[in-house]
Amino acid sequence: MSTVDHSISNIVLIVDDVPGNLALLHDALDEAGYAVLVATHGEAALQRARQSLPDVILLDAVMPGMDGFEVARRLKADFVTQHIPIVFMTGLTETEHVIAAFAAGGADYVTKPIRPAEVLARIAVHMTQA
């Protein structure tokens, strides 16, 4: 049962370099009624976020090139995108990584392997708080 208000399109940007993670999340979000955008690296994430102003960004912490922590810092430093909640997704579960995610501007944190139901619940919270 979807609790998404379909009168307003809720946009989620997923940033991950692993096709399987993208597919899993894309399908779950699409099914829940979200408009889904995808970026597979940091530069694309910054461009998409500026262009589309998503309601929430799901951001992988570990990517080749610009990592998620740097992407988050840049999003938060940009007046246009600084208001967008960022939910970090990562296999890094050490306290130092969790702290780094919040220090970089993350609003929330989910660990891999990704559990779509948990991600959907967290997204819903950030949509209502935004």
N, C-alpha and C positions, 0 to 999 in steps of 0.2 A: 504494500500500500504506500503510495507516494504522498509525501506531505509538501511537495514543491508547489508553489503558486505559479501556475502556468501562464498567468496573465503578464507576468514579467519574466523575461528570459534570464535565468541565472547562468552566468558564464563561468566555467572553470577552465583554467589553463593548466595542463599537465606538462611538466618538464621532466623528462627521463630519457636516458640514452639506451635503455633496454626495451626492445620492441614488445616483448612479452608483458612487461609491466604496463606499458602504454595501452596495449590491447585490453588487458584485464580491467584497468581503471576506466578506459574509454567506454567499454560495454556497460559497466556497472552504472556510470554516471549518465550515459545516454538513456539507459532503461529507467533511471530515476527522474528523467525529464530535464536534465541539465544540457545546456549548449556546451560542447566540449571543444577546446582548442588544444593543439599539441605542439610542443617544441622538443627537439632532441638534443639541443646543446644550449649553452649559456647565452650566446649572442642572439640566437633566435628567440629565446625566452624574453630577453629585454625588449626586442622589437615588437613581439606579439603583445606583450603586456602594455606597452605604450600605445599601440594601435587599437587594441580591443578593450582595454580597461576591464579585465575579468573581475568577477566578484571575489574569487578565491584563487590562489595559485598553489598547486601541489608541486613541490620542488624536491627533486632528488638531490641529496647532498653531495654524492660522489659521481662526478662526470669527468670525462677527459676534457682538457682545456680549462675553461672557467668552471670552477666547482660551484655547487649550490650556495655555499656560504658567501662567495663573492657576488653571485647573481643577487642574492637577498640584500647584501649591503648596497649594491647599485640601485636596486628597486627602491629601497628605503631612502636613498640619497636623492632620488628624483622626485620633485614635487608632484609630477603627474601620476606616479605609481605608488607613492609612499603610503597611501591609505589602504592598499590592498592587503588583506590578511594572507600570510604565507604559511602553509602547512608543510613542514619538512618531511620527506620520506627517506629513510635510510636503513641500512643494515648495521650502521654504527650505533651501538647502544651504550657505549661507555659514557659516564657522567660528563666527561670533558666535551664530548661531541654534542650532547644535549645542551649543555651550557653555551657552546659555540653557536648552535642553531638559534637559540634565543638572543644571544649577543648580536648576531648578524641581522636580527629583525624578525625572526620567525614568531608566529603567534601560537603554533602548535607543532606536534611532532608525532609521527607514526613510524613504527619499525617494520622492516621487511622481514619475512614475506608479507606483502600487503594483504590485508583482510578488507575487501571492499565494503562490507557492512559497517565496519568501524570507521573507515574513511568517510563514508556517506554521513554517518552520525556527526563526525567532527565538522564536516563541511556545513551541515545544517546549522550547527551552533554558531559558526563564524558568519554565516549569511544573516542570521537573526541579530547578531551583535553589531554588524557593520552599519 
